[in-house]
Amino acid sequence: MNDRRRKLTKKKRIVVKIGSTTITHNDTGELDLLKLEKLVRVLTNIRNQGKEVVVVSSGAIAVGRQAIGLGYKPTIRSVKQACAAIGQSRLMMVYQRLFSEYNQMTAQILMTKYTVENIESRANAKATFTELLNMGVIPIVNENDTVATDELDFGDNDTLSAMVASLIKADLLILLSDIDGLYTDDPHTNPNAEFVDYVDCIDKDLMLMAKGPVSKSGTGGMESKISAARMSAEAGADMVIANGENIYVIDDIVSGKSVGTFFDLT
């Protein structure tokens, strides 16, 4: 453990964002139940250490379109919302069943931008999160896709997770994606791209490294993750981007190991 990462071991309120690519099979888009089971075990164990955990989980639209046999990623809003309506309850049912195996209570929270932009709604949401965390519950958050509009949606769950971290005054945000962290260029297309382990400021050069989404299931690219780092830092939370292929990377992060890209901006 290096000195920079040592501070991560002291974090008590943690938001973990799970991308669609982390919990689904790449070839079929179906839920990867083995990875989900590992995820639930890791998060429950962190909760058992006395830390507070909030999960921001993608996957509702992916689960919904698989349930109805839709063989492509929808772009029409009404189709996306219908898939989300089908998939969200199915996804939450899986989470609840898996968490119950470890006697861990969960709660579903669906949000739109209105939730955080309206003063009264923001206060109510914050109070709800506070009570759930005090009860030892792990809230599972997603965007309320079925009622969101162009003006009221977050665009991606990187942004949503940063807003949740800000709302509940978390001290650590973990973004799990299909990439190890930040690179000097897109490693999918440039084999000479160099990994960036540590970031202590966001400047123009850093923003030039950001690329758009590259996965079939995901919606947020590196640019949205850097934006999330800035938002979470403004709220006092550090952030780590890591590859969700190995779910136990969450344990490594909270143990202060040098995995992923650590945004130390606070």
N, C-alpha and C positions, 0 to 999 in steps of 0.2 A: 504494500500500500504506500503510495507516495503522499506527501504532505498536502497536495492539492485535493486529493480525493478523500482525505481523512474526514473532512467536514460532512461528507455524505453519510457517514455512519451515525451522525447525530440527528438526522432528519426524523421528524416525528409525524408529520402530516404529508402524505405522499399521494399524488395523482398519477395513475398509470394509464396511458392511452394505448389501446390495442387496435392496430390496423386490421382491415379485412384480410390482408395477405398473411397476417400472423395466425389467424384462427380458421382459415379455409385451405383446402387443397388447391394448389395452383392449377392443376389440370382440369378439375371438375367444378371447382367453386363450392363444393360441399364442405360442411363443417369438419374440421380436423379434431375429432373428439379426444384423441390422445393428447394433443397439445393443449386443448381446453382443460382437460383433467389436470395436467401438470400446472397450468396457469392458476387454476383454482387452489391447488395445493400450496403453491408458492405464496400466493396472496394471503391465504388463510394463515400460513406460518408467519408471515410478516405481521399480520394483525395479532397473532399470539405473542409476539415480542413486545406488544404494548404500543405499536405504531398505529396510526389511523390511515386507512386506505380508501381511496375513491377510484373507481374504474370508469374510464370513458371508452366505450366499446363500439367500434364499427361493426358492420356485418349484417344489419337488418335487411338492407336491400338485397345483398348477395344471397342471404338465406331465403328471402321471399321469392326471388326469381328462380332459384333452384327448386323451391317447393312446387311452383306452377310449371316448371319445365321451360322457362324462358331461356333460350340458349345464347343470349347476348346481353351486354350491359346496357340497360335502358338509358335513353337521353331525354325522352319526353317526361316532363315533370309529373303528369298525372299517373303515368306508368310507374315511375320511380316511387311515388307516394303509395300507390297500391301495393307494390312489392314490399315497401317498408311496413305497411299495415299488416301484411301477412307475416313477414319475417320477424318483426320486433317481438311479438308474443312467443314465437317459436324459439328465438334466440334466448329470451329471458327464461323460458321454461328450462332450457338446457342448463343455463347458469344456476338457476335455483336448485335443480336436482343435484348438480355436482357439488355446489357449496354445502348443501344439506348433508352430504356424506361426511363432511368435516364439522358438522354442527355449527356452521357459520350462517348467520342471517344476512340476507341481502334485501335491497330495495331498488325499485326502478324509478329513475327520474328522467323525464323527457323535457327538453328545453328548446326554446327558440331564442333569437336575439332579443325579443321583447322581454324575455325573462330577466335579462341582465341590464337592458337599457331603461326599462321602466322602474322608477325608484321603489314603488310599492312591491312589485313582483320580485325585484332583486332582493329586497329585505326579507320577503317571505321565503324565497329560495334559500337564502343564507341561513335563516332560522331552521329550515327543514334539514339542511345538511348538518348543521350543528347538533340538532337533536339526534339524528341518526348516528352520527359519529360518537356522541356521548353514550348511546345505547350499544355500541360495539358493532353496529351494522356496517356492511360494506355497500355503499350506494353504487349502482351501475347506471351510468349516464349515457344517453345518446340524444342526438338531435331529434326533435319531434317532426320528422319528415312529412308526416301525413297532413300537417296543417301549416308547414312553413311556406313562405312565399319568397320571391326574389329579394324582397326587402328585409325579410325576417330570418333568412337562413344564414348559417355560419360559413357555408361553403365547403368546409372540411372539418374533420374532428381534431386536427392539430390546433386549429383556432379555438374550437369548442373546449378542448382540454386546457388550453392556456387561460381561457375565460373562467373555467371552473376553478383552476388553481388560484386565480386572482380573487374570485368570489369568496372562497373558503379560507383564504390566506394560507395556502399550502406552502411548505418550504422546499418541496422537491417535485418536479414534473419529469416523468419518464415517458418518452415517446418510443414505442416499439414499432419498427418498420421492417422493410425487406432489405435494408442496407445497414452496414456496420456503423455508419455515422456519416459525418461530413467528409467529403473528399475535395481535392482541388479542382476536380472535374468529374463528370459522370463516369464512374467506373464500369458501367455497363457497356459503354462505347469507347472508353479510353483506358487501355490497360496500364498506362503510365500515370494514371491519377494517383495522387498521394493522400493517404489518410490523415485527417486532422484530429488529434487526440484532445486538444484543449483550446477553448476559445474564451478570451477575456474581454473582447470588445467586438462590436458589429460595425464594420466599415464597408465602404464601397467594394473593396477587393473581395470581401467575404460574400457579399450579395451576388457578385459575378460568378461565384462558384455554384450558386443555386440553380437547380434544373427543375423542370416540371415533372409531373407524375410519370412513372415508367411502368407501373404495374397494371394488370388488367382489372383488379378489384379496387385498388386504392384511388383516392381522389386528391390527396395532398402530396405535393412534391417537396423537395428540400427548401424551396423558397418559403413555403408555408410553415415549415419547421423552424426556420430562422426567425420568421415573424413571431412564432409562438414563444421562442426563446426571449425575444425582446419584451413581449407582453408579460411573460411570467416574471422576468427580472424586475420590471417596473412594480410588480406586486410583491417583490422580495423573495421569489422562489428561484432556485437554481434548476437547471434542466440538463438531462442526458438523452441523447439519441442513440439507440442501440438496435441491433438486429434481433427481431423476435423469433428467428428460426430456432434458437436455443432459449426456451422460456426461462431457464435458470439464470439467464443473464440479469434478471431482476434482482436475484439474490446477490450476484456479484456487484451490482451497482450500489446497493444499500450497504454492502460490506466494504465499500471503498476501493474495489479492484479497478484496474485501468482497462475498462471496456467501454466501447462507444465513445461518442464525442461529448465532453463535459463543457457545458456553457456556464462559466463561472462569472456572471455579470453583476451579481449583487454586491 
